[in-house]
């Protein structure tokens, strides 16, 4: 039960951290005239991770952006086939991007690329991107399998 909504809790935590760090940066820069060197980069990385995680949540909850005009024009059976096809295409695309990210990780590792302010190895940041795209692909596969399971249950009734 705790792991069921862990991704949502992490997204909310990242949003809170992003808000606090941004507020502190504004406070230190304009009130104390002491800008925080690391806060902009930290905020950027936090935001990127939050966006990827939120995309995974949106895929899980079927709340990704879609064109609803097509929903009105096609029938229910065609809609189910189209939705399953879209799930498979999105999963394949996510896994392809994850695969391509491996080359970015290798390149950043071999050239010893680090972030300027936080001095985090960029290979670690790219590895997080890899993880997020794999998670996104898994979410689409979950949707595909769950929809097939619901279809089988409906046919049994």
GROMACS elastic network, one bead per residue, 0.5 to 0.9 nm:
[ bonds ]
;  ai    aj funct       b0    kb
    1     4     6  0.51021   500
    1     5     6  0.75191   500
    1     6     6  0.89930   500
    2     5     6  0.65442   500
    2     6     6  0.65165   500
    3     7     6  0.78834   500
    4     7     6  0.78431   500
    4     8     6  0.88639   500
    5     8     6  0.52921   500
    5     9     6  0.64205   500
    5    10     6  0.87626   500
    6     9     6  0.50669   500
    6    10     6  0.61216   500
    6    11     6  0.85900   500
    7    10     6  0.50836   500
    7    11     6  0.61832   500
    7    12     6  0.86965   500
    7    53     6  0.70587   500
    7    54     6  0.83015   500
    7    56     6  0.86498   500
    7    57     6  0.73297   500
    8    11     6  0.50710   500
    8    12     6  0.62600   500
    8    13     6  0.85655   500
    8    53     6  0.83804   500
    8    54     6  0.79433   500
    8    57     6  0.72601   500
    9    12     6  0.51554   500
    9    13     6  0.60828   500
    9    14     6  0.85676   500
   10    14     6  0.60678   500
   10    15     6  0.85830   500
   10    50     6  0.82897   500
   10    53     6  0.83796   500
   11    14     6  0.50991   500
   11    15     6  0.62202   500
   11    16     6  0.86908   500
   11    49     6  0.86261   500
   11    50     6  0.57153   500
   11    51     6  0.85368   500
   11    53     6  0.66536   500
   11    54     6  0.66800   500
   12    15     6  0.50618   500
   12    16     6  0.62539   500
   12    17     6  0.86322   500
   12    50     6  0.85820   500
   13    16     6  0.51211   500
   13    17     6  0.61465   500
   13    18     6  0.85159   500
   14    17     6  0.50182   500
   14    18     6  0.59619   500
   14    19     6  0.84972   500
   14    46     6  0.64141   500
   14    47     6  0.76432   500
   14    49     6  0.82055   500
   14    50     6  0.62123   500
   15    18     6  0.50399   500
   15    19     6  0.61206   500
   15    20     6  0.86074   500
   15    46     6  0.81297   500
   15    47     6  0.77749   500
   15    50     6  0.72095   500
   16    19     6  0.51244   500
   16    20     6  0.61456   500
   16    21     6  0.85850   500
   17    20     6  0.51663   500
   17    21     6  0.60546   500
   17    22     6  0.84472   500
   17    43     6  0.83696   500
   17    46     6  0.79719   500
   18    21     6  0.53033   500
   18    22     6  0.60624   500
   18    23     6  0.85127   500
   18    42     6  0.83184   500
   18    43     6  0.56402   500
   18    44     6  0.86272   500
   18    46     6  0.64380   500
   18    47     6  0.69575   500
   19    22     6  0.52037   500
   19    23     6  0.60700   500
   19    24     6  0.85630   500
   19    43     6  0.85679   500
   20    23     6  0.50921   500
   20    24     6  0.60969   500
   20    25     6  0.85742   500
   21    24     6  0.50320   500
   21    25     6  0.61088   500
   21    26     6  0.87101   500
   21    39     6  0.63558   500
   21    40     6  0.84454   500
   21    42     6  0.81408   500
   21    43     6  0.68117   500
   22    25     6  0.50623   500
   22    26     6  0.63505   500
   22    27     6  0.85978   500
   22    39     6  0.72007   500
   22    40     6  0.77149   500
   22    43     6  0.69477   500
   23    26     6  0.52326   500
   23    27     6  0.61101   500
   23    28     6  0.85944   500
   24    28     6  0.59386   500
   24    29     6  0.83034   500
   24    36     6  0.83805   500
   24    39     6  0.83306   500
   25    28     6  0.52596   500
   25    29     6  0.59075   500
   25    30     6  0.84089   500
   25    34     6  0.88597   500
   25    35     6  0.64442   500
   25    36     6  0.60491   500
   25    37     6  0.89449   500
   25    39     6  0.63369   500
   25    40     6  0.78018   500
   26    29     6  0.51873   500
   26    30     6  0.58806   500
   26    31     6  0.76925   500
   26    35     6  0.79940   500
   27    30     6  0.56270   500
   27    31     6  0.52778   500
   27    32     6  0.68364   500
   27    33     6  0.84456   500
   27    34     6  0.88386   500
   27    35     6  0.85638   500
   28    31     6  0.56346   500
   28    33     6  0.59398   500
   28    34     6  0.52157   500
   28    35     6  0.54408   500
   28    36     6  0.68898   500
   29    32     6  0.60284   500
   29    34     6  0.51345   500
   29    36     6  0.72577   500
   30    33     6  0.53487   500
   30    34     6  0.78162   500
   30    35     6  0.79863   500
   31    34     6  0.81118   500
   32    35     6  0.80492   500
   35    38     6  0.89787   500
   35    39     6  0.85848   500
   36    39     6  0.56284   500
   36    40     6  0.79359   500
   37    40     6  0.71400   500
   37    41     6  0.81898   500
   37   117     6  0.63993   500
   37   118     6  0.86310   500
   38    41     6  0.56568   500
   38    42     6  0.60909   500
   38    43     6  0.86080   500
   38   116     6  0.86890   500
   38   117     6  0.51183   500
   38   118     6  0.58578   500
   39    42     6  0.50160   500
   39    43     6  0.59236   500
   39    44     6  0.84914   500
   39   117     6  0.85259   500
   39   118     6  0.88456   500
   40    43     6  0.51127   500
   40    44     6  0.61754   500
   40    45     6  0.87382   500
   40   117     6  0.87544   500
   41    44     6  0.50275   500
   41    45     6  0.62544   500
   41    46     6  0.85323   500
   41   115     6  0.81281   500
   41   116     6  0.82829   500
   41   117     6  0.67351   500
   41   118     6  0.72406   500
   42    45     6  0.52564   500
   42    46     6  0.60746   500
   42    47     6  0.84948   500
   42   117     6  0.85525   500
   42   118     6  0.73945   500
   43    46     6  0.50618   500
   43    47     6  0.59635   500
   43    48     6  0.85572   500
   44    47     6  0.51188   500
   44    48     6  0.61979   500
   44    49     6  0.87204   500
   45    48     6  0.51494   500
   45    49     6  0.62729   500
   45    50     6  0.85353   500
   45   125     6  0.78386   500
   46    49     6  0.52783   500
   46    50     6  0.60701   500
   46    51     6  0.86368   500
   47    51     6  0.61081   500
   47    52     6  0.87018   500
   48    51     6  0.51790   500
   48    52     6  0.63699   500
   48    53     6  0.86526   500
   48   129     6  0.86118   500
   49    52     6  0.52533   500
   49    53     6  0.61199   500
   49    54     6  0.84609   500
   49   125     6  0.89898   500
   49   128     6  0.74602   500
   49   129     6  0.75140   500
   49   132     6  0.78439   500
   50    53     6  0.51305   500
   50    54     6  0.59131   500
   50    55     6  0.84887   500
   51    54     6  0.50509   500
   51    55     6  0.60999   500
   51    56     6  0.86851   500
   52    55     6  0.50957   500
   52    56     6  0.64431   500
   52    57     6  0.88102   500
   52   129     6  0.75741   500
   52   132     6  0.58167   500
   52   133     6  0.74894   500
   52   136     6  0.80547   500
   53    56     6  0.51118   500
   53    57     6  0.63847   500
   53    58     6  0.87241   500
   53   132     6  0.63961   500
   53   135     6  0.82739   500
   53   136     6  0.80772   500
   54    58     6  0.60691   500
   54    59     6  0.85309   500
   55    59     6  0.61643   500
   55    60     6  0.85712   500
   55    64     6  0.76185   500
   55   132     6  0.88656   500
   55   136     6  0.70963   500
   56    59     6  0.51162   500
   56    60     6  0.61971   500
   56    61     6  0.87086   500
   56   132     6  0.75386   500
   56   133     6  0.82072   500
   56   135     6  0.65554   500
   56   137     6  0.82522   500
   56   138     6  0.87752   500
   56   139     6  0.64631   500
   56   140     6  0.85901   500
   57    60     6  0.50047   500
   57    61     6  0.61812   500
   57    62     6  0.84243   500
   57    63     6  0.83762   500
   57   136     6  0.82389   500
   57   139     6  0.80810   500
   58    61     6  0.51752   500
   58    62     6  0.58482   500
   58    64     6  0.53451   500
   58    65     6  0.88716   500
   59    62     6  0.50173   500
   59    63     6  0.62685   500
   59    64     6  0.58551   500
   59   136     6  0.70881   500
   59   139     6  0.61956   500
   59   140     6  0.64171   500
   59   143     6  0.80093   500
   60    63     6  0.78014   500
   60    64     6  0.89466   500
   60   136     6  0.83861   500
   60   139     6  0.54220   500
   60   140     6  0.70321   500
   60   142     6  0.77227   500
   60   143     6  0.66876   500
   61    64     6  0.81020   500
   61   143     6  0.86870   500
   62    65     6  0.88954   500
   62   143     6  0.81333   500
   63    66     6  0.83723   500
   66    70     6  0.89928   500
   67    70     6  0.62030   500
   67    71     6  0.74088   500
   68    72     6  0.67174   500
   69    72     6  0.53699   500
   69    73     6  0.66161   500
   70    73     6  0.51050   500
   70    74     6  0.63066   500
   70    79     6  0.88139   500
   71    74     6  0.58608   500
   71    75     6  0.79106   500
   71    76     6  0.87093   500
   71    79     6  0.70057   500
   72    75     6  0.78209   500
   74    77     6  0.83460   500
   74    78     6  0.62022   500
   74    79     6  0.63304   500
   75    78     6  0.53595   500
   75    79     6  0.60385   500
   75    80     6  0.87777   500
   76    80     6  0.63296   500
   76    81     6  0.88354   500
   77    80     6  0.52344   500
   77    81     6  0.64673   500
   77    82     6  0.86437   500
   78    81     6  0.51772   500
   78    82     6  0.60301   500
   78    83     6  0.85067   500
   79    82     6  0.50094   500
   79    83     6  0.59715   500
   79    84     6  0.85754   500
   80    83     6  0.51075   500
   80    84     6  0.62489   500
   80    85     6  0.85741   500
   80   147     6  0.85207   500
   81    84     6  0.52581   500
   81    85     6  0.61576   500
   81    86     6  0.86139   500
   82    85     6  0.50202   500
   82    86     6  0.60838   500
   82    87     6  0.85732   500
   83    86     6  0.50395   500
   83    87     6  0.61443   500
   83    88     6  0.87265   500
   83   144     6  0.84071   500
   84    88     6  0.63402   500
   84    89     6  0.86846   500
   84   143     6  0.82077   500
   84   144     6  0.57528   500
   84   147     6  0.77088   500
   84   148     6  0.85244   500
   85    88     6  0.52224   500
   85    89     6  0.62170   500
   85    90     6  0.85998   500
   85   144     6  0.86085   500
   86    89     6  0.50427   500
   86    90     6  0.59760   500
   86    91     6  0.84006   500
   86   140     6  0.88543   500
   87    90     6  0.52172   500
   87    91     6  0.60510   500
   87    92     6  0.85547   500
   87   137     6  0.88990   500
   87   140     6  0.52357   500
   87   141     6  0.68325   500
   87   143     6  0.70368   500
   87   144     6  0.60160   500
   88    91     6  0.50574   500
   88    92     6  0.60632   500
   88    93     6  0.85179   500
   88   137     6  0.88189   500
   88   140     6  0.69100   500
   88   141     6  0.68852   500
   88   144     6  0.71754   500
   89    92     6  0.51168   500
   89    93     6  0.60924   500
   89    94     6  0.85621   500
   89   140     6  0.88923   500
   90    93     6  0.50324   500
   90    94     6  0.60422   500
   90    95     6  0.85637   500
   90   136     6  0.86184   500
   90   137     6  0.70072   500
   90   140     6  0.67127   500
   90   141     6  0.89683   500
   91    94     6  0.50915   500
   91    95     6  0.61647   500
   91    96     6  0.84951   500
   91   134     6  0.86878   500
   91   136     6  0.72140   500
   91   138     6  0.69746   500
   91   139     6  0.78415   500
   91   140     6  0.52828   500
   91   141     6  0.62937   500
   92    95     6  0.52074   500
   92    96     6  0.60573   500
   92    97     6  0.86588   500
   92   137     6  0.69818   500
   93    97     6  0.61896   500
   93    98     6  0.85404   500
   93   137     6  0.77711   500
   94    97     6  0.51976   500
   94    98     6  0.61538   500
   94    99     6  0.86115   500
   94   133     6  0.53420   500
   94   134     6  0.65732   500
   94   135     6  0.85760   500
   94   136     6  0.63809   500
   94   137     6  0.50200   500
   94   138     6  0.87602   500
   94   140     6  0.89267   500
   95    99     6  0.60910   500
   95   100     6  0.86191   500
   95   130     6  0.89128   500
   95   133     6  0.65464   500
   95   134     6  0.58894   500
   95   136     6  0.83057   500
   95   137     6  0.58004   500
   95   138     6  0.86775   500
   96    99     6  0.50041   500
   96   100     6  0.62378   500
   96   101     6  0.85802   500
   96   133     6  0.87972   500
   97   100     6  0.50231   500
   97   101     6  0.60877   500
   97   102     6  0.88751   500
   97   130     6  0.78869   500
   97   133     6  0.68688   500
   97   134     6  0.86779   500
   98   101     6  0.50272   500
   98   102     6  0.67700   500
   98   129     6  0.75532   500
   98   131     6  0.75291   500
   98   132     6  0.81911   500
   98   133     6  0.53697   500
   98   134     6  0.60515   500
   98   137     6  0.88760   500
   99   102     6  0.54679   500
   99   103     6  0.76660   500
   99   130     6  0.76436   500
   99   134     6  0.89151   500
  100   103     6  0.56736   500
  100   104     6  0.71392   500
  100   130     6  0.86847   500
  101   104     6  0.50247   500
  101   105     6  0.62778   500
  101   106     6  0.86705   500
  101   126     6  0.68566   500
  101   127     6  0.77053   500
  101   129     6  0.73784   500
  101   130     6  0.58592   500
  102   105     6  0.50680   500
  102   106     6  0.62339   500
  102   107     6  0.86336   500
  102   126     6  0.80942   500
  102   127     6  0.76960   500
  102   130     6  0.71263   500
  103   106     6  0.50571   500
  103   107     6  0.60892   500
  103   108     6  0.85496   500
  104   107     6  0.51036   500
  104   108     6  0.60694   500
  104   109     6  0.84365   500
  104   123     6  0.75178   500
  104   126     6  0.68513   500
  104   127     6  0.88591   500
  105   108     6  0.52221   500
  105   109     6  0.60226   500
  105   110     6  0.85940   500
  105   122     6  0.76103   500
  105   124     6  0.75680   500
  105   125     6  0.84094   500
  105   126     6  0.55888   500
  105   127     6  0.63638   500
  105   130     6  0.87150   500
  106   109     6  0.50739   500
  106   110     6  0.60891   500
  106   111     6  0.86264   500
  106   123     6  0.71153   500
  107   110     6  0.52749   500
  107   111     6  0.62299   500
  107   112     6  0.83237   500
  107   113     6  0.84422   500
  107   123     6  0.79387   500
  108   111     6  0.54306   500
  108   112     6  0.58497   500
  108   113     6  0.51001   500
  108   114     6  0.80475   500
  108   121     6  0.78000   500
  108   122     6  0.59880   500
  108   123     6  0.51319   500
  108   124     6  0.89135   500
  108   126     6  0.83038   500
  109   113     6  0.65121   500
  109   114     6  0.89900   500
  109   121     6  0.75572   500
  109   122     6  0.74450   500
  109   123     6  0.53406   500
  109   124     6  0.86200   500
  110   113     6  0.78739   500
  112   121     6  0.70770   500
  112   122     6  0.80280   500
  112   123     6  0.82061   500
  113   119     6  0.89638   500
  113   120     6  0.86140   500
  113   121     6  0.59943   500
  113   122     6  0.56608   500
  113   123     6  0.73640   500
  114   117     6  0.88496   500
  114   118     6  0.82156   500
  114   119     6  0.52117   500
  114   120     6  0.53123   500
  114   122     6  0.51044   500
  114   123     6  0.80160   500
  115   118     6  0.59095   500
  115   120     6  0.52974   500
  115   121     6  0.63584   500
  115   122     6  0.61570   500
  116   119     6  0.55399   500
  116   120     6  0.80573   500
  117   120     6  0.82586   500
  118   121     6  0.89731   500
  119   122     6  0.85339   500
  120   123     6  0.84820   500
  120   124     6  0.73339   500
  120   125     6  0.78322   500
  121   124     6  0.55478   500
  121   125     6  0.70627   500
  122   126     6  0.61339   500
  122   127     6  0.83776   500
  123   126     6  0.50630   500
  123   127     6  0.59926   500
  123   128     6  0.86743   500
  124   128     6  0.63911   500
  124   129     6  0.88204   500
  125   128     6  0.51498   500
  125   129     6  0.66031   500
  125   130     6  0.88702   500
  126   130     6  0.62998   500
  126   131     6  0.87083   500
  127   131     6  0.62392   500
  127   132     6  0.86173   500
  128   131     6  0.50291   500
  128   132     6  0.61679   500
  128   133     6  0.86941   500
  129   132     6  0.50716   500
  129   133     6  0.62301   500
  129   134     6  0.85825   500
  130   133     6  0.53251   500
  130   134     6  0.62139   500
  130   135     6  0.85853   500
  131   134     6  0.51553   500
  131   135     6  0.61115   500
  131   136     6  0.86045   500
  132   136     6  0.61120   500
  132   137     6  0.86251   500
  133   137     6  0.61337   500
  133   138     6  0.85151   500
  134   137     6  0.50638   500
  134   138     6  0.61413   500
  134   139     6  0.86201   500
  135   138     6  0.50121   500
  135   139     6  0.61805   500
  135   140     6  0.87886   500
  136   139     6  0.50809   500
  136   140     6  0.64911   500
  136   141     6  0.88062   500
  137   140     6  0.52190   500
  137   141     6  0.63394   500
  137   142     6  0.86401   500
  138   141     6  0.50165   500
  138   142     6  0.60631   500
  138   143     6  0.86175   500
  139   143     6  0.62280   500
  139   144     6  0.86332   500
  140   143     6  0.50434   500
  140   144     6  0.62040   500
  140   145     6  0.86792   500
  141   145     6  0.61595   500
  141   146     6  0.84794   500
  142   145     6  0.51676   500
  142   146     6  0.59283   500
  142   147     6  0.84187   500
  143   146     6  0.51076   500
  143   147     6  0.60010   500
  143   148     6  0.85505   500
  144   147     6  0.52920   500
  144   148     6  0.63253   500
  144   149     6  0.86987   500
  145   148     6  0.51172   500
  145   149     6  0.61403   500
  145   150     6  0.86710   500
  146   150     6  0.61709   500
  146   151     6  0.85578   500
  147   150     6  0.50644   500
  147   151     6  0.61148   500
  147   152     6  0.86294   500
  148   152     6  0.61875   500
  148   153     6  0.86325   500
  149   152     6  0.51346   500
  149   153     6  0.62518   500
  149   154     6  0.86860   500
  150   153     6  0.50581   500
  150   154     6  0.61735   500
  150   155     6  0.86658   500
  151   154     6  0.51465   500
  151   155     6  0.62892   500
  151   156     6  0.87682   500
  152   155     6  0.51414   500
  152   156     6  0.63066   500
  152   157     6  0.89742   500
  153   156     6  0.51410   500
  153   157     6  0.66223   500
  154   157     6  0.54359   500
